[in-house]
Amino acid sequence: AGAETVRRAVQLDAASRFQESLVCYQEGIDLLLQVVKATTDEAKKHRYRQKISEYMTRAEDIKKHIEKEKEDGKYHKQIRIEENATGFGYEKLFHEYLTEIVSEVWVQDPYIRQLLNGIKLFQLYNFLRFCEMLVKGPCKVKTIHLLTSYDVGSGRSQQLSVLQEIKQSLSNYGVTLNIDFSSSIHDREIRFNNGWMIKIGRGLDYFKKPQGHFSIGYCDFDLRPCHETTVDVFHSKHTKKM
């Protein structure tokens, strides 16, 4: 398993997919270290240690390269979510970037509002679940900025009511929600004050409608089939306010 993981790391490395390669190098090295501990043949131990040393050196070089890209504002990672794919709940997608120093989050999404003439509230529930993830940590979020657009017609009053309810609930956890509206925004993006920015083609609403209120995937987004979309992750030294 360790050899296979390292082979995958080398392939990703050659393809310049450095972030994924680094993860595979780290996992492969851990597995190979376990093999060394279990091996009694000293010659084999020596060969394993030599290879592990080479992989550790390369992993460290990749880590420095990634850090340099971050500093230069050139870091870019792309995740392709296929049609009907599962396993892409918010924790899976965002947890890697929600470090303990994250205290402020900006969410720009024009469709945090109702659908189907006010009958369904999926977009608002999506935002609520995103906020729940932030509250759970490990980050220490104190402020969330939401920029969205007003709902149309009679849906506006319920949109405002729901957002105020979310705002009040967040305040019970020491989190302030600032809500602004714009009639001209189109792009969807999420920014953290540790420098990470995530752009999702469909915004927070990349999940398919559940088959029923009591179907698997209704509560657990990891089990919910997704629409096809692309997630682009960038890093810059400064996260601008919207």
Wavefront OBJ file of the C-alpha trace (Angstrom):
o trace
v 0.000 0.000 0.000
v 2.826 2.383 0.825
v 4.619 1.690 -2.467
v 1.398 2.177 -4.429
v 0.648 5.468 -2.655
v 4.158 6.754 -3.370
v 3.854 5.736 -7.035
v 0.680 7.794 -7.202
v 2.522 10.698 -5.579
v 5.245 10.531 -8.226
v 2.630 10.494 -11.025
v 0.837 13.528 -9.582
v 4.182 15.252 -9.060
v 5.082 14.739 -12.728
v 1.696 16.169 -13.719
v 2.359 19.304 -11.597
v -0.583 18.465 -9.328
v 1.537 19.402 -6.355
v -1.059 19.711 -3.594
v -2.445 16.224 -4.275
v 1.066 14.874 -4.739
v 2.138 16.212 -1.341
v -0.762 14.445 0.390
v 0.155 11.152 -1.308
v 3.849 11.536 -0.435
v 2.945 12.125 3.207
v 0.567 9.152 3.351
v 3.043 6.911 1.505
v 5.921 7.866 3.805
v 3.821 7.050 6.892
v 2.933 3.636 5.452
v 6.563 2.882 4.533
v 7.728 3.838 8.031
v 5.335 1.233 9.409
v 6.898 -1.335 7.053
v 10.383 -0.437 8.294
v 9.313 -0.999 11.898
v 7.931 -4.439 11.033
v 10.937 -5.514 8.920
v 13.723 -7.558 10.558
v 15.926 -7.770 7.450
v 18.560 -5.053 7.936
v 19.354 -4.808 4.207
v 15.687 -4.187 3.397
v 15.453 -1.649 6.205
v 18.399 0.234 4.739
v 16.812 0.345 1.254
v 13.472 1.480 2.670
v 15.133 4.216 4.676
v 17.002 5.469 1.628
v 13.791 5.695 -0.414
v 11.905 7.297 2.477
v 14.648 9.916 2.766
v 14.330 10.695 -0.957
v 10.549 11.000 -0.728
v 10.769 13.193 2.373
v 13.191 15.527 0.587
v 10.873 15.792 -2.417
v 7.816 16.333 -0.192
v 9.633 19.147 1.600
v 10.545 20.745 -1.742
v 6.907 20.576 -2.861
v 5.749 22.081 0.422
v 8.141 25.020 -0.055
v 6.937 25.437 -3.642
v 3.299 25.567 -2.522
v 4.114 28.084 0.200
v 5.918 30.256 -2.357
v 2.879 30.119 -4.649
v 0.685 31.203 -1.751
v 2.972 34.126 -0.961
v 2.968 35.203 -4.599
v -0.806 34.810 -4.860
v -0.378 32.182 -7.601
v -1.755 29.107 -5.845
v -4.600 27.403 -7.728
v -6.225 24.026 -7.119
v -9.205 22.757 -9.103
v -11.671 20.087 -7.983
v -14.101 18.586 -10.472
v -17.334 17.284 -8.952
v -18.938 14.836 -11.362
v -22.673 14.467 -11.970
v -24.265 12.330 -9.207
v -21.002 12.141 -7.253
v -21.303 11.784 -3.471
v -18.893 12.498 -0.626
v -18.708 16.261 -1.186
v -20.399 17.659 1.907
v -19.304 21.093 3.089
v -16.893 19.657 5.681
v -15.161 17.594 2.990
v -14.810 20.594 0.685
v -13.867 23.342 3.141
v -12.303 21.683 6.184
v -8.766 21.729 4.757
v -8.855 25.540 4.596
v -10.628 26.276 7.875
v -7.563 26.547 10.060
v -7.735 27.712 13.663
v -6.777 31.272 12.730
v -9.919 31.772 10.605
v -12.065 34.359 12.377
v -13.820 36.105 9.472
v -15.626 34.718 6.429
v -17.089 36.417 3.347
v -19.819 34.664 1.352
v -20.908 36.120 -1.984
v -23.802 34.233 -3.582
v -26.724 35.923 -5.353
v -29.141 33.061 -4.641
v -29.281 32.693 -0.856
v -33.024 32.877 -1.078
v -36.126 30.811 -1.794
v -36.952 28.729 -4.839
v -40.166 27.733 -6.588
v -42.229 30.758 -5.590
v -41.419 30.490 -1.915
v -42.373 26.834 -1.516
v -38.863 25.499 -0.950
v -36.022 26.944 1.106
v -33.066 24.847 -0.069
v -30.731 27.773 -0.707
v -31.343 29.199 2.752
v -30.894 25.770 4.349
v -27.611 25.397 2.433
v -26.358 28.634 3.936
v -27.526 27.546 7.395
v -25.604 24.274 7.097
v -22.524 26.154 5.939
v -22.801 28.347 9.055
v -23.204 25.251 11.246
v -19.937 23.904 9.842
v -18.175 27.173 10.739
v -19.563 27.101 14.274
v -18.310 23.539 14.831
v -14.722 24.560 14.133
v -11.801 23.986 14.327
v -11.800 27.620 13.217
v -12.772 30.416 15.604
v -15.146 32.364 13.377
v -16.449 35.574 14.890
v -17.892 37.344 11.838
v -19.640 36.144 8.672
v -20.359 38.600 5.859
v -23.111 37.594 3.433
v -23.652 39.417 0.147
v -26.658 38.143 -1.778
v -29.627 39.451 -3.781
v -33.187 40.078 -2.699
v -35.793 37.463 -3.425
v -38.579 38.505 -5.767
v -42.182 39.239 -4.940
v -43.658 37.783 -1.770
v -40.572 35.668 -1.176
v -38.572 38.681 0.001
v -40.265 38.965 3.404
v -39.684 35.300 4.203
v -36.093 35.509 2.939
v -35.440 38.413 5.321
v -37.203 36.613 8.164
v -35.131 33.451 7.729
v -31.834 35.358 7.457
v -32.672 37.293 10.626
v -33.415 34.012 12.382
v -30.031 32.624 11.293
v -28.392 35.859 12.440
v -30.004 35.609 15.872
v -29.082 31.952 16.225
v -25.441 32.646 15.284
v -25.276 35.402 17.897
v -25.996 32.755 20.552
v -22.635 31.245 19.568
v -20.787 34.547 19.606
v -20.834 34.912 15.807
v -21.965 38.111 14.073
v -23.716 37.809 10.695
v -23.589 40.929 8.509
v -26.082 40.813 5.617
v -25.917 43.020 2.522
v -27.891 42.901 -0.707
v -26.972 43.731 -4.292
v -29.042 43.557 -7.462
v -25.973 43.318 -9.713
v -23.822 40.520 -8.268
v -23.409 37.339 -10.280
v -20.175 35.638 -9.200
v -20.135 33.183 -6.318
v -17.155 32.991 -3.995
v -16.219 32.300 -0.397
v -13.222 33.898 1.307
v -11.509 33.212 4.627
v -9.266 35.721 6.354
v -6.357 33.251 6.317
v -6.028 33.969 2.588
v -8.040 31.125 1.061
v -10.670 31.815 -1.582
v -13.025 29.148 -2.968
v -15.077 29.662 -6.111
v -17.809 27.089 -6.803
v -19.560 27.221 -10.168
v -22.945 26.606 -8.558
v -22.237 28.343 -5.263
v -23.382 26.474 -2.151
v -26.225 24.896 -4.113
v -24.367 22.059 -5.869
v -26.469 19.302 -4.304
v -29.372 17.603 -6.034
v -32.863 17.742 -4.599
v -33.385 14.820 -2.188
v -35.886 12.163 -3.259
v -37.927 12.761 -0.124
v -37.821 14.275 3.346
v -36.895 10.878 4.784
v -34.498 9.669 2.094
v -30.793 8.963 2.666
v -28.831 12.117 1.990
v -31.528 14.513 3.139
v -29.665 15.310 6.381
v -26.125 14.150 5.584
v -24.764 16.104 2.616
v -21.903 13.607 2.177
v -24.552 11.117 1.014
v -26.381 13.603 -1.233
v -25.745 13.262 -5.016
v -24.258 16.395 -6.573
v -24.749 18.361 -9.746
v -21.683 18.553 -11.942
v -19.626 21.606 -11.040
v -16.081 22.905 -10.709
v -14.453 24.169 -7.523
v -11.469 26.516 -7.844
v -9.304 27.181 -4.798
v -6.904 30.120 -4.670
v -4.658 31.613 -2.034
v -3.617 35.217 -1.689
v -1.824 37.022 1.100
v -4.788 39.298 1.701
v -8.502 38.542 1.549
v -10.340 41.588 0.292
v -13.681 42.579 1.679
v -16.626 42.479 -0.674
l 1 2 3 4 5 6 7 8 9 10 11 12 13 14 15 16 17 18 19 20 21 22 23 24 25 26 27 28 29 30 31 32 33 34 35 36 37 38 39 40 41 42 43 44 45 46 47 48 49 50 51 52 53 54 55 56 57 58 59 60 61 62 63 64 65 66 67 68 69 70 71 72 73 74 75 76 77 78 79 80 81 82 83 84 85 86 87 88 89 90 91 92 93 94 95 96 97 98 99 100 101 102 103 104 105 106 107 108 109 110 111 112 113 114 115 116 117 118 119 120 121 122 123 124 125 126 127 128 129 130 131 132 133 134 135 136 137 138 139 140 141 142 143 144 145 146 147 148 149 150 151 152 153 154 155 156 157 158 159 160 161 162 163 164 165 166 167 168 169 170 171 172 173 174 175 176 177 178 179 180 181 182 183 184 185 186 187 188 189 190 191 192 193 194 195 196 197 198 199 200 201 202 203 204 205 206 207 208 209 210 211 212 213 214 215 216 217 218 219 220 221 222 223 224 225 226 227 228 229 230 231 232 233 234 235 236 237 238 239 240 241 242
